Amino acid sequence: MPANRLEFRAAVVRQIRAFFDDRGFVEVETPVRIAAPAPEPHIDCPPSIDRFLRASPELQMKKLLAAGMDKIYQLGPCFRLGENGRRHSDEFTMLEWYRKGAGYLDILSDMEELLRPWTRLEEIPRITVREAYLKYAGWDPFAAFDQDRFDLDMATKVEPNLGGWVFLMDYPPECASLAKLAHGHAERWELYVDGLELANAFTELCDGDEQRRRFAAARQERRALGEADYPLDEEFLELLPLVGAAAGVALGVDRLVMALSGATDIAEVRILDS
């Protein structure tokens, strides 16, 4: 990685920390090695002796919300098996933040404010998933959802047409994962810049029974795909109702630095072990 990009990356990280510290967020550090990752299809965590290296600190950070913390953020390493390429690394840096009593639109406002010194935009444009698929793929995924078609068209038709900075809003219920459902859609958005996904945000599902059902369905899908079957984090499921209401987001720091510096390969913005 060129030294000037290393210096730029450090400046971005300093600005991120200053943003949250100035707004009363508490920086936290949760375990990198965890016993029970969230079971999401196609996201595989590397094994680490009797644990797994986390793909995200989400479950552990929500436990802190349940314990009484209100506004928290974390910058740290995350890991995903088999993700290598110009835009991917199996080790990467994630920024996540969560707010109790907030919804996904509150987190969207946080994101716009965080990025404004770089984007120079008062508001980042928005397009709903339904609008994007009707416009670029020619079908409505809310009318007849098809996961394989949805994923293929996202990669080949929708994302390539998301120019500039844009929020992709309001996903089909089948794409809810850990998000709350309301008004017929998942309260979820993703942030893109020129077709590159940077962030994924939810109004958090805080119903332990419903989350258990979703985890069970995800584990079944993982088994059908031949992927590792992770144990359930029972502590998380028991504590989840204590969160009450919350929203949060995960932002890929490496990709953000790529976008801001004009890099075309993740190896240009982070030190990789060759």
Secondary structure, DSSP 8 states (H G I E B T S, - for coil): --HHHHHHHHHHHHHHHHHHHHTT-EE----SEES-----TT----EETTEEE-S-SHHHHHHHHHTT--EEEEEEEEE-TT--SSS--SEEEEEEEEEET--HHHHHHHHHHHHHHHH--SS--EEEHHHHHHHHTSS-TTTS--HHHHHHHIIIIIGGG--SEEEEEEE-GGG-TTB-EETTEEEEEEEEETTEEEEEEEEB---HHHHHHHHHHHHHHHHHTT-------HHHHHHHHHH-SEEEEEEEHHHHHHHHHT-SSGGGTS----
